[in-house]
Structures are given as C-alpha cells and as structure tokens.
Amino acid sequence: MSTNEAIARLDAAVSALGDVDVSAWSEDALKDQLGDLSAALCALDALLSRVADAVRERGLRIEEPVSA
C-alpha cells in the first residue's frame, strides 16, 4: 500500500469515527452493543498505539495539528 493510500484510509477511518455518536443511542442499544463496541475500541487503541510507537521509534514526534 502506498503512503498516500495509507493516509487516505486513515482519513476515512477518522471520518467514520466522527460519525459515531453513542449519546444518540438508546440505553438498550448501547447495552446490546457494548461488547462489540468495547472490542472495536480496544482494537483501535492497540493499532493506533502500534503506529504511533513505530513513528516514535524512528525518532519523530507525533504532534497535534495547529489550528488556523
């Protein structure tokens, strides 16, 4: 996968996550989906940490973008 493809896929994932609003879910829906949601969030956390660690291992820093 090219670097441009990888960044595009990461941007798509960010966009998809931005569309998730659990505050709009009913209590029952949240309880029903909690196992799957927890698994997905833990997997995302592990993968994001892996990518961030790989960047840091190369001596680079991950910084928040400066807003305009």
N, CA, C and O atoms as a GROMACS GRO file, in nm:
protein
  272
    1MET      N    1   0.084  -0.117   0.000
    1MET     CA    2   0.000   0.000   0.000
    1MET      C    3   0.090   0.124   0.000
    1MET      O    4   0.186   0.132   0.076
    2SER      N    5   0.058   0.218  -0.084
    2SER     CA    6   0.137   0.341  -0.090
    2SER      C    7   0.109   0.427   0.031
    2SER      O    8   0.008   0.410   0.100
    3THR      N    9   0.200   0.521   0.057
    3THR     CA   10   0.178   0.611   0.172
    3THR      C   11   0.052   0.696   0.150
    3THR      O   12  -0.022   0.722   0.246
    4ASN      N   13   0.028   0.739   0.027
    4ASN     CA   14  -0.094   0.817   0.000
    4ASN      C   15  -0.220   0.735   0.027
    4ASN      O   16  -0.317   0.786   0.081
    5GLU      N   17  -0.217   0.607  -0.011
    5GLU     CA   18  -0.330   0.518   0.016
    5GLU      C   19  -0.350   0.500   0.166
    5GLU      O   20  -0.462   0.502   0.215
    6ALA      N   21  -0.240   0.483   0.237
    6ALA     CA   22  -0.248   0.463   0.382
    6ALA      C   23  -0.309   0.585   0.450
    6ALA      O   24  -0.395   0.571   0.537
    7ILE      N   25  -0.265   0.703   0.412
    7ILE     CA   26  -0.318   0.826   0.472
    7ILE      C   27  -0.466   0.842   0.436
    7ILE      O   28  -0.546   0.882   0.521
    8ALA      N   29  -0.503   0.810   0.313
    8ALA     CA   30  -0.643   0.819   0.272
    8ALA      C   31  -0.729   0.723   0.354
    8ALA      O   32  -0.840   0.759   0.394
    9ARG      N   33  -0.679   0.604   0.380
    9ARG     CA   34  -0.754   0.507   0.459
    9ARG      C   35  -0.765   0.552   0.605
    9ARG      O   36  -0.869   0.533   0.668
   10LEU      N   37  -0.658   0.612   0.658
   10LEU     CA   38  -0.664   0.665   0.794
   10LEU      C   39  -0.764   0.780   0.802
   10LEU      O   40  -0.842   0.789   0.897
   11ASP      N   41  -0.764   0.867   0.702
   11ASP     CA   42  -0.860   0.978   0.698
   11ASP      C   43  -1.003   0.925   0.692
   11ASP      O   44  -1.093   0.980   0.756
   12ALA      N   45  -1.025   0.819   0.615
   12ALA     CA   46  -1.158   0.760   0.606
   12ALA      C   47  -1.201   0.702   0.741
   12ALA      O   48  -1.318   0.713   0.779
   13ALA      N   49  -1.108   0.641   0.812
   13ALA     CA   50  -1.139   0.586   0.944
   13ALA      C   51  -1.174   0.697   1.042
   13ALA      O   52  -1.268   0.684   1.121
   14VAL      N   53  -1.098   0.807   1.037
   14VAL     CA   54  -1.128   0.922   1.123
   14VAL      C   55  -1.267   0.975   1.092
   14VAL      O   56  -1.344   1.006   1.184
   15SER      N   57  -1.299   0.987   0.965
   15SER     CA   58  -1.431   1.036   0.925
   15SER      C   59  -1.541   0.943   0.975
   15SER      O   60  -1.643   0.990   1.026
   16ALA      N   61  -1.521   0.814   0.961
   16ALA     CA   62  -1.621   0.717   1.007
   16ALA      C   63  -1.640   0.727   1.158
   16ALA      O   64  -1.753   0.723   1.206
   17LEU      N   65  -1.531   0.740   1.232
   17LEU     CA   66  -1.542   0.751   1.377
   17LEU      C   67  -1.609   0.882   1.418
   17LEU      O   68  -1.679   0.888   1.518
   18GLY      N   69  -1.586   0.985   1.340
   18GLY     CA   70  -1.650   1.113   1.368
   18GLY      C   71  -1.801   1.107   1.356
   18GLY      O   72  -1.872   1.188   1.415
   19ASP      N   73  -1.850   1.011   1.280
   19ASP     CA   74  -1.994   0.995   1.261
   19ASP      C   75  -2.060   0.914   1.373
   19ASP      O   76  -2.182   0.906   1.380
   20VAL      N   77  -1.981   0.853   1.459
   20VAL     CA   78  -2.035   0.771   1.568
   20VAL      C   79  -2.072   0.863   1.684
   20VAL      O   80  -1.988   0.937   1.735
   21ASP      N   81  -2.198   0.856   1.726
   21ASP     CA   82  -2.246   0.937   1.837
   21ASP      C   83  -2.324   0.847   1.932
   21ASP      O   84  -2.446   0.832   1.917
   22VAL      N   85  -2.255   0.788   2.028
   22VAL     CA   86  -2.322   0.695   2.118
   22VAL      C   87  -2.423   0.766   2.208
   22VAL      O   88  -2.510   0.702   2.266
   23SER      N   89  -2.412   0.898   2.221
   23SER     CA   90  -2.510   0.970   2.302
   23SER      C   91  -2.649   0.964   2.238
   23SER      O   92  -2.750   0.984   2.306
   24ALA      N   93  -2.653   0.938   2.108
   24ALA     CA   94  -2.781   0.927   2.038
   24ALA      C   95  -2.839   0.785   2.046
   24ALA      O   96  -2.954   0.763   2.009
   25TRP      N   97  -2.760   0.690   2.095
   25TRP     CA   98  -2.807   0.552   2.106
   25TRP      C   99  -2.894   0.538   2.230
   25TRP      O  100  -2.868   0.602   2.333
   26SER      N  101  -2.996   0.456   2.220
   26SER     CA  102  -3.077   0.427   2.338
   26SER      C  103  -2.993   0.347   2.438
   26SER      O  104  -2.893   0.285   2.401
   27GLU      N  105  -3.034   0.350   2.561
   27GLU     CA  106  -2.964   0.274   2.665
   27GLU      C  107  -2.960   0.126   2.630
   27GLU      O  108  -2.858   0.059   2.647
   28ASP      N  109  -3.072   0.074   2.581
   28ASP     CA  110  -3.078  -0.068   2.543
   28ASP      C  111  -2.984  -0.098   2.427
   28ASP      O  112  -2.914  -0.200   2.429
   29ALA      N  113  -2.981  -0.011   2.327
   29ALA     CA  114  -2.891  -0.032   2.212
   29ALA      C  115  -2.746  -0.030   2.257
   29ALA      O  116  -2.666  -0.112   2.214
   30LEU      N  117  -2.713   0.064   2.344
   30LEU     CA  118  -2.575   0.071   2.393
   30LEU      C  119  -2.538  -0.054   2.472
   30LEU      O  120  -2.429  -0.109   2.454
   31LYS      N  121  -2.628  -0.098   2.558
   31LYS     CA  122  -2.601  -0.220   2.636
   31LYS      C  123  -2.587  -0.341   2.544
   31LYS      O  124  -2.501  -0.427   2.566
   32ASP      N  125  -2.672  -0.349   2.440
   32ASP     CA  126  -2.666  -0.461   2.346
   32ASP      C  127  -2.536  -0.462   2.267
   32ASP      O  128  -2.484  -0.569   2.235
   33GLN      N  129  -2.483  -0.345   2.235
   33GLN     CA  130  -2.364  -0.333   2.151
   33GLN      C  131  -2.235  -0.313   2.231
   33GLN      O  132  -2.127  -0.303   2.172
   34LEU      N  133  -2.244  -0.308   2.363
   34LEU     CA  134  -2.128  -0.273   2.444
   34LEU      C  135  -2.011  -0.368   2.424
   34LEU      O  136  -1.896  -0.324   2.421
   35GLY      N  137  -2.036  -0.496   2.412
   35GLY     CA  138  -1.928  -0.592   2.390
   35GLY      C  139  -1.855  -0.566   2.259
   35GLY      O  140  -1.732  -0.561   2.255
   36ASP      N  141  -1.931  -0.548   2.153
   36ASP     CA  142  -1.871  -0.521   2.021
   36ASP      C  143  -1.802  -0.385   2.020
   36ASP      O  144  -1.694  -0.371   1.963
   37LEU      N  145  -1.865  -0.287   2.082
   37LEU     CA  146  -1.805  -0.153   2.088
   37LEU      C  147  -1.674  -0.156   2.165
   37LEU      O  148  -1.575  -0.096   2.123
   38SER      N  149  -1.674  -0.224   2.278
   38SER     CA  150  -1.552  -0.234   2.358
   38SER      C  151  -1.440  -0.304   2.280
   38SER      O  152  -1.326  -0.259   2.282
   39ALA      N  153  -1.474  -0.412   2.213
   39ALA     CA  154  -1.374  -0.484   2.134
   39ALA      C  155  -1.317  -0.396   2.023
   39ALA      O  156  -1.196  -0.395   2.000
   40ALA      N  157  -1.404  -0.322   1.955
   40ALA     CA  158  -1.359  -0.234   1.847
   40ALA      C  159  -1.270  -0.122   1.901
   40ALA      O  160  -1.167  -0.091   1.842
   41LEU      N  161  -1.310  -0.062   2.014
   41LEU     CA  162  -1.231   0.046   2.072
   41LEU      C  163  -1.095  -0.003   2.120
   41LEU      O  164  -0.994   0.065   2.103
   42CYS      N  165  -1.092  -0.120   2.181
   42CYS     CA  166  -0.964  -0.177   2.227
   42CYS      C  167  -0.873  -0.210   2.109
   42CYS      O  168  -0.753  -0.187   2.115
   43ALA      N  169  -0.931  -0.265   2.002
   43ALA     CA  170  -0.852  -0.296   1.882
   43ALA      C  171  -0.797  -0.168   1.820
   43ALA      O  172  -0.680  -0.163   1.781
   44LEU      N  173  -0.880  -0.064   1.811
   44LEU     CA  174  -0.834   0.064   1.758
   44LEU      C  175  -0.722   0.122   1.843
   44LEU      O  176  -0.622   0.170   1.790
   45ASP      N  177  -0.738   0.116   1.974
   45ASP     CA  178  -0.636   0.167   2.064
   45ASP      C  179  -0.503   0.095   2.042
   45ASP      O  180  -0.398   0.159   2.036
   46ALA      N  181  -0.508  -0.037   2.031
   46ALA     CA  182  -0.385  -0.115   2.011
   46ALA      C  183  -0.319  -0.081   1.878
   46ALA      O  184  -0.197  -0.066   1.871
   47LEU      N  185  -0.399  -0.069   1.773
   47LEU     CA  186  -0.343  -0.039   1.642
   47LEU      C  187  -0.288   0.103   1.634
   47LEU      O  188  -0.181   0.125   1.576
   48LEU      N  189  -0.360   0.199   1.692
   48LEU     CA  190  -0.310   0.336   1.692
   48LEU      C  191  -0.180   0.346   1.772
   48LEU      O  192  -0.088   0.418   1.733
   49SER      N  193  -0.173   0.274   1.883
   49SER     CA  194  -0.051   0.274   1.964
   49SER      C  195   0.066   0.214   1.886
   49SER      O  196   0.178   0.263   1.893
   50ARG      N  197   0.038   0.106   1.811
   50ARG     CA  198   0.144   0.042   1.732
   50ARG      C  199   0.200   0.139   1.627
   50ARG      O  200   0.321   0.150   1.610
   51VAL      N  201   0.110   0.209   1.559
   51VAL     CA  202   0.155   0.304   1.456
   51VAL      C  203   0.231   0.418   1.521
   51VAL      O  204   0.337   0.457   1.473
   52ALA      N  205   0.177   0.473   1.630
   52ALA     CA  206   0.244   0.583   1.698
   52ALA      C  207   0.381   0.541   1.751
   52ALA      O  208   0.478   0.616   1.739
   53ASP      N  209   0.389   0.422   1.808
   53ASP     CA  210   0.518   0.372   1.858
   53ASP      C  211   0.620   0.356   1.745
   53ASP      O  212   0.738   0.386   1.763
   54ALA      N  213   0.574   0.310   1.629
   54ALA     CA  214   0.664   0.294   1.515
   54ALA      C  215   0.719   0.429   1.469
   54ALA      O  216   0.835   0.440   1.430
   55VAL      N  217   0.634   0.532   1.474
   55VAL     CA  218   0.680   0.667   1.438
   55VAL      C  219   0.784   0.715   1.539
   55VAL      O  220   0.889   0.767   1.502
   56ARG      N  221   0.753   0.697   1.668
   56ARG     CA  222   0.844   0.742   1.774
   56ARG      C  223   0.976   0.666   1.771
   56ARG      O  224   1.081   0.724   1.800
   57GLU      N  225   0.972   0.538   1.737
   57GLU     CA  226   1.094   0.458   1.727
   57GLU      C  227   1.190   0.513   1.622
   57GLU      O  228   1.311   0.489   1.628
   58ARG      N  229   1.136   0.586   1.527
   58ARG     CA  230   1.220   0.646   1.422
   58ARG      C  231   1.268   0.784   1.463
   58ARG      O  232   1.326   0.856   1.382
   59GLY      N  233   1.245   0.820   1.590
   59GLY     CA  234   1.293   0.946   1.644
   59GLY      C  235   1.209   1.067   1.611
   59GLY      O  236   1.254   1.181   1.625
   60LEU      N  237   1.085   1.043   1.567
   60LEU     CA  238   0.997   1.152   1.532
   60LEU      C  239   0.890   1.171   1.639
   60LEU      O  240   0.863   1.080   1.717
   61ARG      N  241   0.831   1.288   1.641
   61ARG     CA  242   0.726   1.316   1.739
   61ARG      C  243   0.592   1.322   1.670
   61ARG      O  244   0.581   1.358   1.552
   62ILE      N  245   0.492   1.286   1.744
   62ILE     CA  246   0.353   1.299   1.697
   62ILE      C  247   0.297   1.421   1.768
   62ILE      O  248   0.293   1.426   1.891
   63GLU      N  249   0.255   1.518   1.689
   63GLU     CA  250   0.206   1.643   1.746
   63GLU      C  251   0.065   1.671   1.695
   63GLU      O  252   0.029   1.633   1.584
   64GLU      N  253  -0.013   1.739   1.777
   64GLU     CA  254  -0.144   1.782   1.732
   64GLU      C  255  -0.129   1.893   1.630
   64GLU      O  256  -0.045   1.981   1.646
   65PRO      N  257  -0.211   1.889   1.525
   65PRO     CA  258  -0.203   1.996   1.425
   65PRO      C  259  -0.240   2.130   1.488
   65PRO      O  260  -0.326   2.138   1.576
   66VAL      N  261  -0.175   2.233   1.443
   66VAL     CA  262  -0.207   2.368   1.488
   66VAL      C  263  -0.325   2.418   1.408
   66VAL      O  264  -0.321   2.420   1.285
   67SER      N  265  -0.431   2.460   1.477
   67SER     CA  266  -0.548   2.507   1.404
   67SER      C  267  -0.522   2.647   1.348
   67SER      O  268  -0.449   2.727   1.407
   68ALA      N  269  -0.584   2.674   1.234
   68ALA     CA  270  -0.562   2.802   1.166
   68ALA      C  271  -0.629   2.917   1.233
   68ALA      O  272  -0.618   3.031   1.186
   0.00000   0.00000   0.00000
